[in-house]
Amino acid sequence: MAAPVLTSLYKTAFVTGASRGLGRAFAEMLLAEGVRVWGTARDARRLDQWDQRAGFTAVVLDLRDGALAETVFARAAEQAGGFDLVINNAGYGIFADALESSADVWHGQIEDMLQTPLRIGRLALRGMAMRGRGCLVNVSSLAVEFPIPYMSGYNVAKAGLSAWSESMAYELAGTDVAVIDLRPGDFRTDFNRAAERAERGVNRSRMQAVWLRLEATLDASPLPERAAADLRRALLRRHRGVLRTGSFFQARLAPLLVRFAPGSWRFASQRKYFGLK
Ligand SMILES: NC(=O)c1ccc[n+]([C@@H]2O[C@H](COP(=O)([O-])OP(=O)(O)OC[C@H]3O[C@@H](n4cnc5c(N)ncnc54)[C@H](OP(=O)(O)O)[C@@H]3O)[C@@H](O)[C@H]2O)c1
């Protein structure tokens, strides 16, 4: 029997944050399978790499303007004749002390990383529900289970996104519309380089130690192509719900330990891991 191909299930896809990192790997994987991809970045020039690529349409989208993001998405969906697959991937981190930095910093991050993906996700699911099929992939994080110190806004946004994915799974149960709550561990991308950092205040040296740990982990982590291959397999078997991807330890062992070990163990091991005395 011939192996199933993605285009038998998904002919069109919308991928946010396709200019680099995980989003780029997802878009590459889909194009290689013959799926038509609408990929986004904040600046069209960052999508020059896709210029002339058959099947790719560049879209300018900034998470910071949620209402405009909805309009941009709706326009692209109309052009595509509806999306079979939407990957809510774009995102960034803010590394700062929760108590020392302005509340606006955190509100902004939650707005960009939670509210806007929810706006796009809702529109995507409405379109899929009308057509009776499709899949929404919300790119969350292992940070839902292992929150990263000094990235509280990020942790909150990802936890909210995962909670929304699960809520939608209940509301869409029994239909052919699926939601995948994708939780990557660390992947070698520009994520740390692009993060907004504010290491100051009384906790400066603690923050520096945590940052060094984050840098070291990311440098030693798998390439985004692995996440794309895991996602491809999950899409082909029409997976729904949580999907973990990453190193063996982060994607398999750590979540298992979380499930069976007491919360105090997780807290103590996280503290030790980040050198937080
Ligand atoms: N790398 C990891 O270890 C890791 C682990 C868990 C989860 N994740 C999640 O995976 C997703 C992709 O991250 P990545 O590692 O691939 O990071 P990355 O290499 O920094 O890529 C981020 C992508 O998001 C876009 N983006 C950033 N801020 C945006 C904004 N305000 N509005 C619109 N687009 C924006 C960027 O596009 P521009 O060209 O416009 O900058 C870029 O395409 C994120 O949601 C991240 O939280 C990553």
The ligand as an ORCA input file, in Angstrom:
! r2SCAN-3c Opt
* xyz 0 1
  N      13.221     27.406     20.178
  C      12.751     26.836     21.252
  O      13.512     26.245     22.030
  C      11.274     26.853     21.563
  C      10.822     26.005     22.605
  C       9.470     25.998     22.896
  C       8.580     26.778     22.182
  N       9.038     27.598     21.182
  C       8.068     28.418     20.451
  O       8.213     28.193     19.063
  C       7.785     29.348     18.354
  C       8.840     29.708     17.325
  O      10.034     30.070     18.012
  P      11.485     29.901     17.397
  O      12.286     29.172     18.377
  O      11.408     29.397     16.005
  O      11.989     31.412     17.441
  P      12.663     32.370     16.335
  O      13.712     31.648     15.594
  O      13.012     33.608     17.077
  O      11.458     32.658     15.323
  C      10.335     33.412     15.751
  C       9.392     33.664     14.600
  O       8.266     34.389     15.126
  C       8.148     35.632     14.446
  N       7.796     36.691     15.401
  C       8.448     37.046     16.532
  N       7.829     38.061     17.136
  C       6.753     38.364     16.356
  C       5.730     39.332     16.440
  N       5.660     40.225     17.442
  N       4.787     39.370     15.469
  C       4.835     38.486     14.439
  N       5.786     37.553     14.287
  C       6.733     37.496     15.255
  C       9.507     35.901     13.819
  O       9.282     36.652     12.630
  P      10.039     38.037     12.269
  O      10.796     37.724     11.016
  O       8.928     38.990     12.069
  O      10.955     38.381     13.419
  C      10.009     34.502     13.514
  O       9.533     34.059     12.277
  C       7.527     30.425     19.403
  O       6.146     30.520     19.673
  C       8.270     29.907     20.623
  O       7.726     30.388     21.817
  C      10.371     27.648     20.858
*
